[in-house]
């Protein structure tokens, strides 16, 4: 059976690799995506650069400041990953770390994060995001939900 640390590191590596691969494709096709490509009535592929964090918050903060903050958070999560003996937690920590590092790579390369997933209903648009954001949100969701599933299994 694989150890949680290995599973978490593999999760982080896969998250970072998938995020950077998709962003590479987006950047290579940026000229086609500037105006957006409708994929579904509620979903477009776009090319945007976000110099802030989620929903554009903290836009205008120096890119290196957000990078340092992300690296500190990654270091803390790596500490928790190394201490974890739970495979589900390890995957979640890895997903968050991989996603955060994916956005850190963008900040080093472009001083902003590449976003390309745009959901909307009519003219109401959710802020565009990327797969790194998906990994972070899913990792946090797993960390929040995992204790609930564990307590249900122990009660059964």
DODRENDO-399155 format. One record per residue (C-alpha): x, y, z. Coordinates in steps of 0.02 Angstrom, whole numbers, padded with zeros to 5 digits, always signed. Example, Ala and Ser with C-alpha at 12.3 -4.5 7.8 and 13.67 -1.06 7.14 Angstrom:
+00615-00225+00390 +00684-00053+00357 
This chain:
+00000+00000+00000 +00066+00172-00045 +00115+00290+00094 +00016+00452+00115 +00171+00559+00084 +00201+00478-00086 +00017+00495-00131 +00018+00679-00081 +00177+00717-00179 +00106+00627-00330 -00055+00728-00313 +00043+00892-00304 +00150+00843-00454 -00001+00794-00559 -00094+00954-00512 +00055+01062-00559 +00086+00966-00722 -00097+00969-00779 -00115+01153-00735 +00042+01205-00827 +00002+01096-00979 -00171+01175-00999 -00102+01350-00974 +00032+01315-01105 -00104+01271-01232 -00202+01427-01184 -00052+01543-01199 -00003+01466-01367 -00180+01501-01430 -00204+01668-01342 -00245+01765-01499 -00394+01650-01534 -00454+01656-01354 -00448+01844-01322 -00626+01863-01386 -00677+01694-01314 -00734+01531-01391 -00908+01472-01346 -00901+01288-01297 -01073+01274-01218 -01213+01401-01194 -01146+01427-01017 -00960+01400-01044 -00825+01491-01144 -00638+01469-01162 -00552+01638-01143 -00379+01710-01115 -00360+01825-00965 -00220+01874-00848 -00264+01905-00666 -00137+01999-00561 -00239+01971-00402 -00303+01817-00314 -00478+01740-00319 -00606+01851-00404 -00470+01979-00439 -00457+02025-00254 -00291+02103-00206 -00263+02157-00387 -00121+02281-00394 -00025+02200-00250 +00152+02166-00312 +00162+01996-00395 +00309+01945-00287 +00208+01981-00128 +00071+01861-00181 +00205+01736-00233 +00290+01743-00063 +00121+01722+00024 +00080+01571-00085 +00249+01491-00051 +00228+01514+00137 +00058+01431+00128 +00131+01290+00022 +00270+01264+00150 +00141+01251+00290 +00036+01129+00189 +00192+01027+00147 +00228+01017+00334 +00051+00951+00362 +00071+00829+00217 +00233+00759+00290 +00144+00731+00457 -00014+00656+00383 -00051+00471+00397 -00216+00487+00303 -00215+00455+00115 -00369+00561+00081 -00293+00709+00174 -00130+00682+00080 -00218+00692-00089 -00307+00851-00032 -00147+00933+00031 -00060+00883-00131 -00200+00954-00239 -00192+01121-00147 -00002+01127-00157 +00000+01080-00342 -00130+01210-00385 -00046+01346-00283 +00123+01307-00362 +00043+01312-00535 -00011+01490-00502 +00159+01532-00426 +00242+01475-00588 +00127+01594-00684 +00170+01738-00568 +00356+01708-00597 +00333+01696-00786 +00201+01829-00818 +00181+01926-00653 -00002+01871-00663 -00103+01710-00671 -00173+01641-00835 -00361+01612-00822 -00463+01530-00960 -00620+01446-00895 -00771+01562-00904 -00944+01509-00846 -01097+01618-00865 -01285+01622-00873 -01336+01748-01004 -01241+01907-00965 -01201+01855-00785 -01020+01795-00782 -00928+01702-00645 -00747+01766-00636 -00635+01666-00753 -00521+01538-00671 -00398+01399-00713 -00365+01218-00666 -00247+01269-00526 -00396+01354-00445 -00499+01196-00469 -00365+01092-00382 -00356+01213-00236 -00546+01221-00214 -00567+01032-00229 -00424+01002-00106 -00502+01119+00021 -00673+01038-00005 -00599+00866+00027 -00514+00927+00186 -00678+01001+00247 -00785+00849+00200 -00665+00710+00248 -00701+00719+00436 -00888+00703+00400 -00864+00544+00299 -00744+00472+00427 -00867+00500+00570 -01008+00420+00468 -00901+00266+00432 -00855+00248+00616 -01038+00260+00670 -01097+00126+00547 
